[in-house]
Amino acid sequence: MAEGFRAMKEYKVEKRSYNTEFSTEILKKTGIVFVSKNNGAHLIIMDPKAPIADFWPSTGKFIFRYNSVKGRGVYNLIKQLQKEREKNE
């Protein structure tokens, strides 16, 4: 039984590592400007046409600082950034 828990824990570590790499690459490819903190565990989105957002790529969680809009997923973050850009135009 303990082996099952160890295997699950290893899987979660690998999954979060993969999520961090994958999400960071997507942000780079879409041209979103960000600052990496804590070796990539925390990204601060610094889009000049949208408000500042905090993003944790390992879990996919994001929070916009000015209005506390929260969500999960890199694609949802990109959609929300587009909405915020449209508001500011």
C-alpha positions as CSV (number, residue, x, y, z in Angstrom):
1,M,0.0,0.0,0.0
2,A,2.8,2.4,0.8
3,E,4.3,1.8,-2.7
4,G,1.0,3.1,-4.2
5,F,1.3,6.3,-2.2
6,R,4.9,6.8,-3.2
7,A,4.1,6.2,-6.8
8,M,1.3,8.7,-6.7
9,K,3.5,11.3,-5.0
10,E,6.2,10.8,-7.7
11,Y,3.5,11.2,-10.4
12,K,2.3,14.5,-8.8
13,V,5.9,15.9,-8.7
14,E,6.5,14.9,-12.4
15,K,3.1,16.4,-13.4
16,R,3.8,19.7,-11.7
17,S,7.2,19.9,-13.3
18,Y,5.7,19.2,-16.7
19,N,2.9,21.8,-16.1
20,T,5.6,24.4,-15.2
21,E,7.6,23.8,-18.4
22,F,4.5,23.5,-20.7
23,S,2.7,26.7,-19.3
24,T,5.9,28.8,-19.4
25,E,6.5,27.8,-23.1
26,I,3.0,28.7,-24.0
27,L,3.3,32.1,-22.5
28,K,6.6,32.7,-24.3
29,K,5.2,31.6,-27.6
30,T,2.2,33.9,-27.3
31,G,4.4,36.8,-26.5
32,I,3.1,37.5,-23.0
33,V,5.7,39.4,-20.9
34,F,6.4,38.0,-17.5
35,V,8.9,38.0,-14.8
36,S,10.0,34.6,-13.3
37,K,10.4,34.3,-9.5
38,N,11.5,31.3,-7.4
39,N,13.1,29.4,-10.3
40,G,9.9,29.6,-12.4
41,A,7.4,28.5,-9.7
42,H,5.8,32.0,-9.7
43,L,5.4,34.1,-12.8
44,I,4.3,37.8,-12.7
45,I,2.5,38.7,-15.9
46,M,3.6,42.3,-16.8
47,D,1.5,42.9,-20.0
48,P,1.5,46.7,-20.7
49,K,-2.1,46.6,-21.9
50,A,-3.5,44.6,-19.1
51,P,-3.2,44.6,-15.3
52,I,-0.6,42.7,-13.4
53,A,-1.4,39.1,-12.7
54,D,0.3,36.4,-10.6
55,F,0.5,32.9,-12.1
56,W,1.7,29.6,-10.6
57,P,2.4,27.4,-13.6
58,S,2.7,24.1,-11.6
59,T,-0.9,24.3,-10.5
60,G,-2.2,26.7,-13.2
61,K,-3.6,29.1,-10.6
62,F,-3.8,32.8,-11.5
63,I,-4.9,35.9,-9.7
64,F,-5.2,39.4,-11.1
65,R,-4.0,41.9,-8.5
66,Y,-6.3,44.9,-9.2
67,N,-9.7,43.1,-9.1
68,S,-8.8,39.6,-7.6
69,V,-10.1,37.7,-10.6
70,K,-9.0,34.1,-10.0
71,G,-8.9,31.1,-12.2
72,R,-6.9,28.1,-13.3
73,G,-5.2,27.1,-16.5
74,V,-2.8,28.8,-18.8
75,Y,-5.4,29.0,-21.6
76,N,-7.9,30.6,-19.2
77,L,-5.2,33.1,-18.2
78,I,-4.6,34.0,-21.8
79,K,-8.4,34.5,-22.4
80,Q,-8.7,36.6,-19.3
81,L,-5.7,38.7,-20.4
82,Q,-7.4,39.3,-23.8
83,K,-10.6,40.4,-22.0
84,E,-8.6,42.8,-19.9
85,R,-6.8,44.2,-22.9
86,E,-10.1,44.9,-24.7
87,K,-11.4,46.8,-21.6
88,N,-8.4,49.0,-21.6
89,E,-8.5,49.9,-25.3
